[in-house]
Amino acid sequence: MTNAYDIFSGVCVFVVSVQLLRKVFPWIYENLLGPKLFGSGVKLREMGSWALVTGATDGIGKAYAKALAKRGLNIVLVSRTQSKLESVAKEIEAESTIKTKTIAVDFTSGPEIYETISKQTAGMEIGVLVNNVAMCYANSELFLQLPNQEKFITDLVTCNIFSVTRMCGLFLPGMVERRKGVIINISSLSSVIPSPMLTVYAATKAFVTKFSDDLGTEYGRHGVLIQAVLPGPVDTNMSIMPSDSMSMSCSPKTFVSSALSTLGIARQTTGYLPHTLLQLTIDMLDFVSPSLARLISLKTMEYVRATDYKASK
């Protein structure tokens, strides 16, 4: 009996050790060794002469546009406000010796906007696509208390989900034909952690995360690299976190520089080590006590809402 017990114990220890190594080593490589020691080996300029960035006039989208321009790519800037697009285009052209093109569309509108984008990019070799445009809550809120709920949810789903699928549908065929290309879909850390009071937003971003992973599996063999980026708190207009809770926040420029270093290393990434550590902490808490993890998340978002309301008075 002793020998049988020892053998069984040894097998259990071996299985657990292998499972831990399967999780730990990839995590270390994707978040520490790969980005810090090697950086991205993806030669973006070789993917095509143009990059297209949606939601390109502010925050993460603007930072991606500037970073890609510095890598020698011409930039198609797509967003809602023409005056902002022109301002960002001038900034980029002043900093980099590349060309820009602006396309003003509202991603909460109907399918006709994709016809506009298709026509205005006809003949362009779009080698890099950054699907960044998104809507979020103005403040954290309970589902039934969302202002103008029906229209807001329709716009949120249209902007956050429909835009990603349609933009991939527009530019993925050319990448597959050339057997090279990069698609970066900006999701959110809220898509993989408990996110009460951001329910619909987090659910739309969960779609982006899952869509990106499976699309990457389908078209990786065709030479197309597809990455989902799941940022935590970043200093942008979309952030709903109060300033006293933003210790893990960073500037869009810092975030994008870090996220680009993971390209070709991690298919799914928070893009920024402090955000990865935040996810790890929440995942560990969720493993120990899922109910406690959700309770803490709910209390945190209730605090955020109370802080927002107090600041607005």
N, C-alpha and C positions, 0 to 999 in steps of 0.2 A: 504493500500500500504506500509505503514511504517513497519508493522509487516512482510509482505512478503519479503521486502528488507532486513530486519534484519536477517530473517531466511536464506535467500539466502547467505548473507554475512558470517553468522556463518558457514554454510556448506562449503563455499569456504575456509575459514580460517582453518577449521577442516581438509579438504582434503589436503591442502598445508602442514599443520603441520605434518600430518601422513606421507606424502611423504618425507618431510625433515628428520623426525625421522628414516624412513626406510633406508635412505642413511647415515645419520650422525652416528647413533649408531653402525652399522656394521663397518664403517670406523674407529671409535674410538677403537672398540674392536680389529679389525684385525691389526691395526697399532700402537696402544699405549698400551691398557690394556692387550690384549692377550700375545703378545711377551714379554713385559716388566715385567708383574706381574706373568704370569704363564709359559711362554715359551712353546716350543713344547712338547706335551705329547706323541709323537710318539716314540716308543721303536724300534729304527732302527735295533739293533742287533737281535731282535726277528723276523724280516722280512726274514732273510736268512743269511747265513754265509759269503756271498760275496756281494760286491758292484761293479758295473762296471761304469767307468767314461770315456766318450769320450772327446777328446781334453784335455787330462790329463797332458800334460807336461808344461803348462804355465797358468798364470792368474787364472781365476775363476775355471777352471777344476782342476788344480793342488791343489788349496785351498780346493775344495770339497773333493778330494781324501785324503788329509791329515786330514781334519776334520772328515771324515767317518772312517778313520783308527784309530783315537783317540777314537772313539766310539766302537771300537772292531771289526770292519768289515774287512775281508780280501778284498784286492782291485785288481780289474782287470783294468789295465791302457791301454787305447786304444788311439793311436795317430799315426802320420805319421812317425816320426823319431825314429828308434830303440835306438840310442845312448842317446837321451833325455829321452826316456822311462826308460832305465836302470838307468840313473842318478836319476830320480825322485823315482824309485822303491827303490834305495839304501837309499835315504833320508827318505822315509817313514818307511822302515824297521829299520833304525837307531833310529827313534823317537817312534816307536810303536812295540809292540810284536805281529805283524800280518804277514800274508803271502801276497805276491804280485805276479801278473802274468802280463806280458806285451804282447800286440798284436799290431804289426805295420801294419797299413793299411792307405791308402789315401782315404778319404771320398769323393773326387771328382771323384773317379774311378767308375767302373760299379758294377753290382749286385754281382759279384764274391767275393767281400770283405766280404759280409754278410755270405757267405758260410764259409769263413775262420774264422770269429768270432764265428759262430755257432759251428764249429768243435772244436775250441780251448777252448770253454766254456762248451762243452758237459759234463754232469754230475755235473756241478757246480750249487749250489743253489743261483741264483742271486736274492737277496731280494731287492736291491736298484739299480736303473738305473738312471744315471745322463747324459742326452743328452745335452752336452755342446758344442761339436765341431761346429764350424761355420766359415764362411768367411765374411769379411766386405770389404768396399771400402778402398783402400790405402789412399785416400783423398776424401773429399766431392766433388761431381762432378755432372754436368748435365747429364741426361740420354743419350743424343745423343753424348756426349763427353767422355763416358767411354772408357778407353783404351782397345783395343782388345775386343770390345763389345760382339760379339757373343759367344766367348769362355768363357769370364768372367761371363756372365749371366748364361750360362749353368753350369759352375762350382759352381756358387753361389747357384743356385736352387738345384743342386744335393747335395751339402754339407749341406745346411741349412734346406731343406725340406725333401728330400729323406732319409737322415740319421735318422731323428727323427721317421718317419713313419716305416722304416724298423727295427730299433732297438727296437721300441715298439712291432712290429710284432714278433721279435725273443723272447723277454723275458716276454711279457705280458701273454702268455699262461701258463707258469709255475707259475706265481703269481696267476692267476685265479684258477688254479688247487689246489694250497696250500691255497687259500683264504686269502692271505696277500702279501703285496708288496708295494713299493714306487717308483714312477717314477717322476723325477724332470726334466722338460724341460726348458732349458735356452732360453728365448726369448729376448726381448729388449724393453725398454721404447719407442723406436722409432716406435714400432708396434701399439701404441695407441695414439700417438700425431702427429701433422703435422711434416713430415720429408722430406722436399724437399732436393734434392741433395744427398739423401740416398735412393732413390725411390725403387729400386729393393731389396736392403737389408731389408728395413723396411717392404716391402710387404712379403718377405719370413718369417720374424719374426711375422707378423700378422697371417700367416698361423699357426705357432707354437702356438701362443696364443689361437687361436680359436680351433685348433685341441686338445690341452690339456684340454680346458674347456669341450668340448663335450665328449672326451674320458673319462674324470673323471666322467661325468654323467652316461655314459654307464657302467663303471666297478667299481664305488664306492660301489655298492651293492654286489660286489664280493670280497670286502675286499681290493681293490687296491686303494691307495691314489695317485692321480696324481696332480701335482702342476706345474703351469707356473710361472717362475721367470722372471721379466722384469727389469733388471738393467738399471740404468742411467749410468753416467760416472764412470768408475772404472779404476784404474791405471793398464792397461794391454797392451800387444803388439797390440791389435786390436783397441785401442782407437784412434780416429782421432782428438780429441779436443786438441787445444794448451794448454800449461801449464798455461797461464794467464786466461783461462776460465774454469779451473777445480776446482773451489772452492767447488763444491759439490761432488768431487771425493773422493774415499777412496781406501784403499788397498784391494786386493782380499781376504786376510785373514779376514779383518774386515767385508767385504761385506758378505762372506759366513757364518760367525758366526751369523750375524744379520739375514740372509735369513733362516738359519736352525731353528731359533727361531720361525719362522712363520709357519713351517710345521705342518699341521693338524689344523691350525687356519685360514689360508687364502688359498683358491684354486688358486688365482691369486694375485701376490704381486710384488712390485718393489724390495722387500727384504731389503730395507734400508730406514729409515725414511726421510732423506734429499731428496732422489729420489722420495719418495711418495709426499712430499711437492712440489717438482718441478712439478710433474704431476698434482697436485691439482691446482697449479698456472696457468699452461697452460690450463687446462680444464676450469677454471673460465674465463680466457681471451677468450677462444674459445666460451664460452657461451655468453659473452657480445658482442663479435665481431669476428666471424669466419674469416673474411677477414683480420682483423688486426693480429690475431694469426698466420695466414699463412704467412703474410708479414714479421712479426718479425722473424719467423722461417727461411724464405728464406734469409733475410738479415744476420741473424746470421751465417748460413751455408756459405754464400758468403764471410763473414769475415773470417771464418775458412779456406776456400779454399785460400783466398788471403794470409793469414798468413802462411799456409803450403808452398805455392809457394815461398814466400819471404824467408822462412827459408831454403828452398832447394837450393837457389842460393848462 
